[in-house]
Amino acid sequence: MGRRHGGRGRGGGGGEEDDLHLHKAARSGDLAAVESLCEANPLALSSRDRLSRTPLHLAAWAGHVDVVKCLCKHKADVGAAAMDDTAAIHFASQKGHVEVVRELLVSGASVKAKNRKGFTALHFASQNSHLELVKYLVKKGADITLKTKGGQTALHVAEKDDVRAFLKECELSLKKGGELPSEKKDDSASTIAEKPGDDGAATKDGDEVGLGEKRKNDGIAAGSRSPELKKTKVSLGHLVSANDLDEDEEEEAD
């Protein structure tokens, strides 16, 4: 997975310090600094922090589209995997960043990429109730029938009724051999703008990758889920830590 940086830029070598400067700039959305650091040290693009994340992972999570474009322009590896094989497209899908996902796909990311537990971008978008991103991913070829290692499709992990309704419609259309709902008309996700306030999401303590709020109306889903398949949450909070670039050494989560 690439080397880890134990020093996190504190007490380490100069090269390591420079690498983590790019991580910080990418995470905060400092486009000028990102451009300058990429020009000065191209190797920093593939550098890893202590959680095996590249600058692209952090920019994708935070929703900084211009930074993502810049990193991709400088040939960042769009398929690079952080811990648990979580790729940049998975990070972006957690937060519903449609424009970031679009840029990653244009730059060569796979819409069918899975993490270690078998979750795709569609699983993450569905679980976190990002309907417009779900529609966009389906339009771009995401397979609604793909299952996690626990046997769950995107529909199984969907949290909100509107997402579930859309995915059910997709399933019915496929069974009938018709067009998917997102193919019947222009996808509204093509013009959606990033929601204000999302950019700082990666800096909040306690964020967990793959966690959505529990559905309050369990009765709605009772008749639609297979009894043997229980919804599982993917707790990857160790991938997102507010101060992991600045704090003193601490033990890495499992």
N, C-alpha and C positions, 0 to 999 in steps of 0.2 A: 504493500500500500504506500510505499514511499516512507522516507525517514521522518521521524518525529523530532521535535525540538524540545528537549527537556528544559532549556533555559528560558524559553519564551521571550528572548530578546533582553533578558536581564542577567548579566553576568556571563553571557555567551560571547561568541566571536562576532567580529564586525559584520561578516556575511549574514549570519543569522539575524542580527539586529536589522539589517537592511531588508531581509525577507519579511520580517514581521511588520516592518513599516508598511509594506504593500498590503498585508492583511488588514491592518488598521485603516488604511486609506480606502480600501475596497469596501470594508464594512461600514464606514462612515459616509461613503458616497463622495469622497474628495476626488473628483475626476482629474483635476490638474495634477495632483500628487500621484495618482495612479499612472497617468500617462508618462510623467517624468520618471517614476521608478521603473516602469516597464522598459523605457528607453535605456536607462542607466544599467539595469541588471535584468536582462531577459530571463535568466534562470530563476528569478524570484517568482515567476508565474507558476512554476510547478512546485514551489516550496510548500512545506506542510507545517501546520502548527501542531501542538501536542495532541490534538484530537484528529490529526491526519486531514485537516481541511485545507484546501487551497484558497487563495484570494477569491476565486470565482465562486466557491461555495458560499462565502460570506456575503458577497455582493448579490448573489441570487436570492439568498434568504431575506436580505434587507430590501430587496426590490429596486435596486439602483440600476435601472435599464441602461443608462449611458455608460456606467462603469462596466457592466456586463459586456456591452458592445465593444468597449475599449479593450478589455481583456481578451475577448474572442478575436478581435482584430490582430492582437499580438500573439495569437496562436495558443491561447490557453487550452488545456485539454478539457473539452466539455463533458467527456465521459469519465473523468477522474472520480474515484470513489473515496469518500471519507469513511469513518468508522461505520460498521454495519453495511458497507457497500452503498451508502447513500450518496447519490450523485447530485449535481447542481440542479437538475430538473426536479428532483424530489424536494429539495430545499425550497425552491420557488413555488412548487405546487402546494406546499404546506400553507403558504401565506396567500395563495390565490393570485400571484403576480402573472397575469396573462401576458403582458408585454415581454417580461423576462423569459417566460417559457417559449414564446414565439421566437425570440432572438436565439435562444439555445438550440431550438429545432433547426432554424436556418443555418446555424453554425455546425450542425452535424450531430446534435444529441439525439438519442433514440427515444421515441415516444413509448416504447415498450420496455425500457430499461427497468430492471427490478433491483430492489435492495436485498439484503440477506434473508429477510423474512418473506420475500416474494411480492412486496408492495411495489406497484407502479405509480407513476405520476397521477394516473386516474384514481387509483385507490386513495392516495393522499388528498387529492382535490375533493373527492366525494366525502371522505371522512370528515373533512374540515368545512364542508358545506359551501364550497366555491362553485356555484352553479355555472357561471359564465365560463370558468376555466374547464369545468367538466364538459360543457358543450364544445368548447374549442378543441380539447384533446380528442374527443370522439370524432370531430370533423377531420382532425389530422391523422386519424387511423388508429387511435387507441382501441384496444380489443376489450370490449366490456365483459367478455367471457373469461378473461385471464383470472386465475385464482392464486391466492397467496399460498404459502406452504401449509397454512391452516385450512385451506379449502374455501376461502372467501373471495367472492367477486367484489367489484366496486359497489354493487347494489347492497351486498351484505354489510358493508362497513359505512354506508351512507347514513348521515346523522339527521338530515332535514327532509321533510316531505317533498319539497320541490325537486330536490336532487333525486330522490327515490322515484318520484313520478316520471322524471325524464328518462332515467335508466330503465325503468319498466317499459316505457314506450319504445325505447331502443330494442329491448329484448323481444317485444311483440313484433316489431317491424322486421327484425332478423328472422324470426320464426316464419313470418309470412313471405319472406323473400323480398320485402319492399325496401324503400330508402330509409335510412336512419333519420330521425327528426332533425338533426343538425344539418342534413343535406337538403332538406326541403326548401329552405329559404336562407338568405344571407345570415351568417352567424354574427350576432350582436357583439361577440367577443372581439371581433376584428377592429372595433372602434372603442372598446372599453379603455378607460384610463386607469392608472394605478390609483387605488383609494388613498386619500390623504391619511397620514398617520401610520401607514404600514412600514415606511422606511426605517423606523426606529425599533421595529419589533425584535430584531436580533439582540438588542442591548438590554432587554428586560430580564431580570432574574426570574428563574423558575420556568422559563419557556420550555416546553417539551415538544419534540418533533413527533408528530403522529397522534396528538391528543386533540380531540374535539369535545365540545360540551355534550353531556348525555342527553338523549332525546327524552323529553318530559312525557310525551304521550306514547307510552309503550304499547297501548292497545292498537294503534294504527299499524304497527309492524308485526303484531302477533301472528296474523294469518299469512304473512308474506315471506317469513323466513323458515328455512329448514330447521326442524327442532334439534338436529344434531350439530348444527353449526352455530356456535356462540360467537358473538362479536368480540374480537380481541383488539385491544389497543396496543399500539406500538410505542412504548415509552423509550424515547431516545433523547432524553433531556441532557445527556452528557455531550451531545453534539452542539448544544447552544448554551454558552455560559457568558454572562454579561462581562465579566472581568477577567476572563481566562488569559487575555493577552497582557494583563497588567499585574495580576496578583502574584504573590509568592508561590512557590511550588505547593501543589496539593495533589492528593492521590487522584488518579484518573478513574472515572466511574467505569463499571463493567459494561 
